[in-house]
C-alpha cells in the first residue's frame, strides 16, 4: 500500500475532467442531468451525492482504513448522524469525559427520543462490563479526552464490545488518522470534527463519519441523505486542501507542544501538566501501543497562591483566547470560564476542572515566540 503521507497528497480522484487538472474541481451543481429517462446515473441531486464531496469522503475512508466515509456540515452533524443509527429503547455506554456537545445532544435531544445512556470511565474495563444491559447497543468514547487527556485503550474496549456484540464508536478528532486509526484496532465507526486537525486552518466547519462495514455505510448514507446536513462543495474542497498538509502541520505542532511542556516543567508555578505524549505521564505507555503520538493539545494547572490563572491567560499575546483546537494558530482557554462554564463549581471540580486549569492547542508558530509569550504572561500574572 502507498504510504500515508503520499495518500494525503494523492487522494482518490474521480478522473472525470477533460483538462488534466491535478485537483478535483468544485462541482457547484445542485442537480445533474440524465442522459435519458430511466438512465442509471451516479449523481442526480447534490444532497444525495456530489463529486467534490465524494472525493474527500473517499480519501477519508482510505486514510482511516474504513469501508466508506461521509462528510457533514459540522462535527456535531456528524455525531448526530452516528447516533441516529439507534432507536428508542436502545442503551449506549459513553465515556464520562466526552465532548460537551456530544453530552448535550445525548442528554437534551436523544434521551427525549428514548435512548438510554450510562456514562462510565472507559479506562476501567470493569466499569464498562458493569454498565452493559440487555438493550446495550454501543460504546462511544474518545481515546484521548479533553481537557484532561485521559487515555482509553481502543483494543481493550474493542475486546469487550466484540464479546457482547456491541458497536464501538470512537471520536478520533484529537489525534486524526495520522496518529491513530481506530478501525484497524477494532472500532466500527470513527467520528471527526473535521473543523479541527483535518481542515486545520480555522476556516471550515465540517464533520466526518467513517464506517468499517458496508452495512454500517448503508445506514449512515441513509441518514446523511435523509437529514441532509451535507458539506458544501466549496467546503469539501477546502477540507481536502487542508488534509494534504495534515502530517506537516501535526509534526510541527507536536514538536512545539513538547518544547512548551519541557519549559513549563521547569516553572515552579506549574503544579500539574496533562499530556500523555511524554514518558512518565499517565497513559503514555498505553497510548503509544496504539498511536504514534499524543497530538498537540495539553493542559496544565498553575499554583493559585503564586499566579492568577485568568490574568495569565489575558496577558498572552501570541496565543489567542478561543475555543476549538487543531488549527495552525496557537489557542488558549480557561475551561472553568469558557468550555465548562455552564457547570457549577462543584460539577467542575467533580469533572477535574479546577479554576487554574489552562488548556492550550499548539500551533505552528516559532516555538521561541510561544515560550517568550508564556514567560511574559507568567511574570505579569504573579501575585
C-alpha positions in Angstrom: 0.0 0.0 0.0 1.2 3.6 -0.8 2.5 5.3 2.4 0.3 7.6 4.4 2.0 10.9 3.5 1.7 10.1 -0.2 -2.0 9.2 0.2 -2.5 12.6 1.9 -1.5 14.3 -1.3 -2.7 11.9 -3.9 -6.3 11.4 -2.8 -8.7 9.2 -4.8 -9.7 11.3 -7.8 -12.9 10.9 -9.9 -10.8 11.5 -13.1 -13.8 12.9 -14.9 -12.4 16.3 -16.1 -11.1 16.9 -19.6 -8.4 19.4 -18.6 -5.7 17.4 -16.9 -6.4 19.3 -13.6 -4.5 17.8 -10.7 -7.2 19.0 -8.2 -10.7 17.7 -8.0 -13.0 20.5 -9.4 -15.6 22.2 -7.3 -18.9 21.0 -8.7 -21.4 23.6 -7.6 -24.3 22.0 -9.4 -27.3 21.1 -7.3 -28.8 18.8 -9.9 -27.3 16.6 -12.6 -28.9 15.8 -16.0 -29.9 12.3 -17.0 -28.8 11.1 -20.5 -32.3 9.8 -21.0 -35.4 8.9 -19.0 -34.7 5.9 -16.8 -30.9 6.1 -17.2 -28.7 4.8 -14.3 -26.6 7.8 -13.1 -24.1 8.2 -10.3 -25.3 11.7 -9.4 -28.7 13.1 -9.6 -29.1 15.6 -6.8 -26.3 17.2 -4.7 -27.7 16.3 -1.3 -27.6 12.6 -2.4 -24.1 12.8 -3.8 -21.6 15.4 -5.2 -18.3 14.6 -7.0 -16.3 17.1 -4.9 -17.8 15.8 -1.7 -17.3 12.2 -2.8 -13.6 12.8 -3.4 -12.9 13.9 0.1 -15.1 11.1 1.5 -13.1 8.5 -0.4 -9.9 10.0 0.9 -11.0 9.9 4.5 -12.2 6.3 4.1 -8.8 5.4 2.8 -6.9 7.3 5.5 -8.9 5.7 8.3 -8.9 2.3 6.6 -12.7 2.2 6.6 -15.3 1.0 4.1 -16.9 4.3 3.4 -16.8 7.9 4.8 -19.4 10.6 4.9 -18.8 14.3 5.5 -21.2 16.8 7.1 -21.6 20.5 7.7 -20.1 20.3 11.2 -18.7 17.9 13.8 -22.0 17.9 15.6 -23.9 17.0 12.5 -21.5 14.0 12.1 -22.1 13.0 15.7 -25.8 13.3 15.2 -25.7 11.1 12.2 -23.8 8.3 14.0 -26.2 8.5 17.0 -29.2 8.5 14.7 -28.5 4.8 13.9 -30.1 3.9 17.3 -33.8 3.8 18.2 -35.9 4.4 21.3 -35.2 1.8 23.9 -31.6 1.3 22.9 -28.9 1.8 25.6 -25.5 3.4 25.0 -22.4 3.4 27.2 -20.5 6.6 26.8 -17.2 7.9 28.2 -17.6 10.2 31.2 -15.2 12.7 29.7 -16.7 13.1 26.2 -17.0 16.4 24.4 -19.6 18.7 25.9 -21.5 19.0 22.7 -21.8 15.2 22.5 -23.0 15.1 26.1 -25.6 17.8 25.4 -27.1 16.2 22.2 -27.3 12.8 24.0 -29.0 14.1 27.2 -31.0 17.0 25.8 -32.0 15.5 22.4 -31.7 11.8 22.1 -32.9 11.0 25.5 -36.2 12.6 24.6 -36.3 10.0 21.8 -36.0 7.2 24.3 -32.3 6.5 24.1 -30.9 5.3 27.4 -27.4 6.4 28.4 -24.8 5.4 31.0 -21.6 7.3 31.4 -18.5 5.4 32.7 -14.8 5.8 33.0 -13.8 3.9 29.8 -10.3 3.4 31.1 -11.8 0.8 33.5 -12.9 -2.4 31.8 -14.8 -3.5 34.9 -16.9 -0.3 34.8 -17.8 -0.9 31.1 -18.7 -4.5 31.8 -20.9 -3.5 34.8 -22.8 -1.0 32.6 -23.8 -3.4 29.9 -27.5 -4.2 29.8 -29.6 -6.5 27.6 -30.5 -3.5 25.5 -27.0 -2.1 25.2 -26.1 -1.4 21.5 -22.8 0.5 21.5 -19.9 2.0 23.4 -19.0 5.6 22.5 -15.8 7.2 23.7 -12.7 9.4 22.9 -9.3 7.7 23.2 -7.8 11.0 24.5 -10.2 13.2 26.4 -10.5 17.0 26.5 -9.2 18.8 28.5 -7.6 16.3 30.9 -6.2 14.0 28.3 -7.2 10.7 29.9 -6.3 7.8 27.7 -8.6 4.8 26.9 -7.2 1.8 25.1 -9.2 1.1 21.9 -8.2 -2.5 21.8 -9.3 -3.0 25.4 -12.7 -1.6 24.7 -13.0 -3.5 21.4 -12.5 -6.8 23.2 -15.4 -6.1 25.5 -17.6 -4.7 22.6 -17.0 -7.7 20.4 -17.6 -10.2 23.3 -21.1 -8.6 23.7 -21.8 -7.9 20.0 -21.8 -4.1 20.6 -20.8 -1.4 18.2 -17.8 0.6 19.1 -17.8 4.3 18.1 -14.6 6.3 18.5 -14.3 10.1 18.2 -10.8 10.5 16.7 -10.8 14.3 16.4 -8.0 14.8 18.9 -5.4 12.6 17.1 -6.6 12.3 13.5 -5.8 9.3 11.2 -2.2 10.5 11.0 -1.6 9.5 14.6 -4.3 6.9 15.2 -6.5 4.6 13.1 -9.2 3.2 15.3 -10.8 0.9 12.7 -7.6 -1.1 12.5 -7.8 -1.6 16.2 -11.4 -2.8 16.3 -13.7 0.3 16.0 -16.8 0.1 13.9 -17.4 3.8 13.4 -15.0 6.7 13.6 -16.1 10.3 14.0 -14.2 13.5 13.4 -14.9 17.2 13.9 -13.1 17.8 10.7 -13.1 21.5 11.6 -10.1 20.7 13.8 -6.9 19.0 12.6 -8.2 17.7 9.3 -9.1 21.1 7.9 -6.5 22.8 10.1 -7.0 26.5 9.4 -10.0 27.7 11.4 -11.9 28.4 8.2 -14.1 25.4 7.6 -16.8 23.8 9.7 -17.0 20.1 8.9 -17.6 16.7 10.3 -16.9 13.2 9.2 -18.1 9.6 9.9 -16.2 6.6 8.7 -17.8 3.1 8.7 -16.0 -0.2 8.9 -18.6 -2.3 7.1 -20.8 -2.0 4.0 -23.9 -2.5 6.3 -23.0 0.4 8.5 -22.1 2.5 5.5 -25.5 1.9 4.0 -27.2 3.0 7.2 -25.1 6.1 7.5 -25.7 7.1 3.9 -29.4 6.9 4.6 -29.1 9.3 7.5 -26.9 11.7 5.5 -29.2 11.8 2.6 -32.4 11.8 4.6 -31.4 14.6 7.1 -29.3 16.5 4.5 -26.7 18.1 6.7 -24.1 17.8 4.0 -20.8 19.5 3.4 -21.0 22.1 0.6 -18.8 21.5 -2.5 -16.8 24.6 -1.6 -16.1 23.4 2.0 -15.4 19.9 0.8 -12.7 21.3 -1.5 -11.3 23.4 1.4 -11.3 20.3 3.7 -9.5 18.3 1.0 -6.9 21.0 0.7 -6.3 21.1 4.5 -5.9 17.3 4.6 -2.9 17.5 2.2 -0.8 19.2 4.9 -2.1 17.2 7.9 1.2 15.5 8.7 3.3 18.5 8.1 1.2 20.6 10.5 1.0 18.0 13.2 4.7 17.2 13.1 5.4 20.9 13.8 2.6 21.2 16.3 3.7 18.2 18.3 7.3 19.3 18.3 6.2 22.7 19.6 4.0 21.2 22.2 6.8 19.1 23.6 9.1 22.1 23.7 6.5 24.1 25.6 5.9 21.3 28.1 9.6 21.0 28.7 9.7 24.7 29.5 6.6 24.5 31.8 8.1 21.6 33.7 10.8 23.9 34.8 8.5 26.5 36.2 7.8 26.3 39.9 4.4 27.9 39.5 3.2 25.0 37.3 1.7 22.2 39.5 0.3 19.7 37.0 0.7 19.0 33.3 -1.7 16.8 31.5 -0.1 15.3 28.3 0.3 11.6 27.6 2.9 12.3 24.9 6.0 12.3 27.2 7.4 9.5 29.3 6.2 9.4 32.9 2.8 10.9 32.2 -0.3 8.9 32.9 -1.4 7.0 29.8 1.9 7.3 28.0 2.6 3.6 27.6 -0.9 2.7 26.8 -1.4 5.4 24.2 1.9 4.6 22.4 0.9 1.0 22.0 -1.9 2.2 19.6 -1.0 5.7 18.5 2.3 7.2 17.2 1.9 10.5 19.2 -0.4 12.2 21.6 -1.3 15.2 19.5 -0.7 18.9 20.1 -3.2 19.8 22.9 -2.3 19.8 26.5 -3.5 21.3 29.8 -1.8 22.4 32.9 -2.5 24.0 36.3 -0.9 26.9 38.0 -0.3 27.4 41.7 -3.2 29.8 42.6 -1.1 31.1 45.6 1.5 32.4 43.2 -0.2 33.2 39.9 -3.6 34.4 38.8 -4.6 32.0 36.1 -7.2 34.3 34.5 -4.7 37.2 34.4 -2.1 34.8 32.9 -4.5 33.9 30.0 -5.5 37.6 29.5 -1.8 38.7 29.2 -0.9 36.2 26.5 -0.3 38.0 23.2 0.7 35.3 20.6 -1.7 32.7 22.0 -5.3 33.7 21.1 -8.1 33.2 23.7 -10.5 30.9 21.9 -12.3 27.6 22.0 -11.7 24.9 19.3 -8.3 23.3 18.6 -6.1 21.8 15.9 -5.5 24.8 13.6 -2.3 26.5 12.6 -2.6 29.2 15.3 -2.0 28.6 19.0 -5.1 28.9 21.2 -5.6 29.1 24.9 -8.6 28.8 27.1 -9.6 28.7 30.7 -12.1 25.8 30.8 -13.7 26.8 34.0 -14.7 30.2 32.5 -15.2 29.0 28.9 -15.8 25.5 27.6 -17.1 24.2 31.0 -18.7 27.5 32.3 -22.2 26.0 32.3 -21.2 23.6 35.1 -21.4 24.7 38.7 -18.2 25.0 40.6 -18.9 21.7 42.3 -19.7 20.0 39.0 -16.5 21.4 37.5 -14.3 20.0 40.4 -16.1 16.6 40.1 -15.1 16.6 36.4 -11.5 17.6 37.3 -11.8 21.1 36.1 -10.1 23.5 38.5 -10.2 27.3 38.4 -6.4 27.2 37.5 -6.7 24.6 34.7 -5.5 26.0 31.4 -5.8 24.3 28.0 -3.6 25.0 25.1 -3.9 24.0 21.5 -0.4 24.4 20.0 0.0 25.9 16.5 2.9 26.1 14.0 4.4 29.4 15.1 8.1 29.7 16.0 8.3 28.0 19.4 10.6 30.5 20.9 7.9 33.2 20.4 5.5 30.9 22.2 7.8 30.3 25.1 8.6 34.0 25.4 4.8 34.8 25.4 4.2 32.4 28.2 7.2 33.8 30.1 5.9 37.4 29.9 2.3 36.4 30.8 3.5 34.4 33.9 5.5 37.4 35.0 2.6 39.8 34.5 0.2 37.4 36.4 2.3 36.9 39.5 0.5 37.7 42.8 
